[in-house]
Amino acid sequence: MTSTQRRFLILGIALVVLVGLAVVLFLRNGDDSPPAGLQDVVTYDHLSRAHVAGEVKYPQSPSVGGDHDPIWLDCGVYDRPVREENAVHSLEHGAVWITYRPGLSADEIDGLAAKLPEKGILSPFDDQDAPVVVTVWGAQLALDGPNDPRLDLFIREYGDGRDAPEPTAACVGGVVKFEDSDSG
């Protein structure tokens, strides 16, 4: 083999390797599938961010976003259902909202509270199909119960608020409102 042929062979191999790397990087970046364990996350696009007065009829239960009260709900742990329109405003601010059907034990509720991020809300929610639901703006996962390992995965993947319209906005200094009254 001549030196010219050897150079073309080396250049050809290098070109094939570079093209292969480019294809792998392109395919990896184009992969929008959720991480393992989060295939059941439901996402929603084009949610309204309008501030409205009064009650809102949401298509999801609990809601993942949309029209909401002008004042957000203070983040924290609640022992009764909170006003959804205020909680949705907190989602807009990047909060994680963990809801559960009433009837969980105190230990199960304490376990959920321990997993709640600093910018998070935990509250019972009467009208949900799953025992526990974790929600951020535009994404939601129904869980089998308070010990479902996907809760940690969801919080790790979605809990930083990066997909929320106002991820750096406050989660304190809002209001405390419950479903069954106008004030806390």
N, C-alpha and C positions, 0 to 999 in steps of 0.2 A: 504494500500500500504506500502510495507516495505521500509526501507531507501535505500536499494540497488536498488529497482525498481525506487524510486524517483530520485536517482542519474542518472540512465540510461535514464530516461525520460528527465531530465534537459540537459544531454549531447546530447541526440538526438535532442532536440529542438534547442540547441546552434549550433549543426552541420548543421541542416536544414537552420538556419538563415545565417550562414557563407557561405554555398554553394550558397544560394540565392543572397547574396551580391556580391560574386565572379562572378556569372553569370551576374548580372546587370552591374558591372564594366567592364567586358569583352565586353559585348554588346555595352556599351557606348563608349569605346575606339575603337571598331571596326567600329563605325559609321562614314563613310567618307562623308555623305551627307552634303551639305552646310547649313549654318544657314538659318532660315526662311527668305524669300525674295530674296535669292541669288540662287535659283534653276536654273536660266537661265545662270549662269556663265559657260563659256566654258573654259576648261583647256586643255593644250597641254603639252606633255612630250617629253623628248629626243630632245630638241632644240639644234641646233649647236651653239657653242660659238666662231666660227672662225672669225678672223679679216680678212676682204677682202677689196680690192680696187675696186672702181666703184659701179655701181648700183646693187641692189639685187632685184630679183623678189620674193616677199613674197606671200605665199598662203592665208594669211588673210589681211584684209584691215580695219584698220591699223594692222601692224604686232605685234605679241606677243613675238617675239624673233627669234633667228636664226642668220645666218651670219650677220655681221654688220661691220661698219667702225671702224678702230682702235682708233678713237677719239670720245668721247661721246659728246652729245649736252648739253650745259649749261641748267640747269633747269630754268624755268621761264615761263612767259606768252608771247605768240607770237601772232601777229595779221595777220600772213600769214603762209601758210603751211611750216613746217620745213622739212629738209632732213631726210627721214625715217631711213636710215642706221645709222645716228648719234643718233637719238632718241632711236633706238633699243639698242644701246650701253648703253644709260642711263637706259633703263629698266634692263639691265644686272647688273647695279649698284644699283638696288632697287627702281628706280623712278616709280611714278605713272604718266601715260600719259592720259590726258583727251583730247579727240578730239571732234570736232563738225563740222557739215556741215555748210558751209558759209550761212549767212542769219539770224543768230540769232541777236537779238537786243543787243545794248550796255549793257543794264541792265542785260540781260540773260548771257552775257559773263562775266560781273562783278560778277554775282552770282556764276558762275563756278569758277572764279579765287579766290573767297573768300573761296571756299571749297578745293582748291588745297593744298596738304600738302607741307611742306617746300621742300621736295625732290620730286618735281613734275613738269610736263610740261603741259601747256595748249596751244593748237594750233588748227586752222581750219584744216580740212582734207577733200579734195574734194571727194574722192572715198570711201565713207562708206555708208552703207545702212541705219543705224539708225541716228537720229538727233544728238545724243551724244553717244560716246563710251568711256568707261574707261578701261584702260589696265595696267597690270603689267606683268613682265616676266612670261609667261606661263599661264596667265588667263585674260579673257576679258569678259565684260558685255556690251551688247547693251542696251541703255536706251531710253525711250520714249521721253525724252526732258531734258532740263537743270534743271527742278524742280522734276525729278524722285527721289523719296525718296531712291531708291536702291543705288544711288551714295554714300550717306553717309555710308550705310551698307557695300558696297564694299570697300571703303577706310578704314573703321574700321577693316574689316576682312583681307584684302590683302595689305593694304597700308604701312605696316611696312617694306616691302622688304625682309621678312624672307625667301621667296621662290626663291629669285633671286640668281644667282650664286655668285655675289659679293656685298652683301647687305651693306657693310660698305664703299664701294668705293665712291669717290667723285661724286657730281652732279654739281660741279662748276669747272671752270678751263679748260673746254672743248672748244667747238667751238659754234658759232652761224651760222648755215647754213640753207638756205631756199631751197625748192624744185626747185625754178625757177632760182637759181644762185649758184655759188660755194662759196660765202661768204655772210656775213650779211650786 
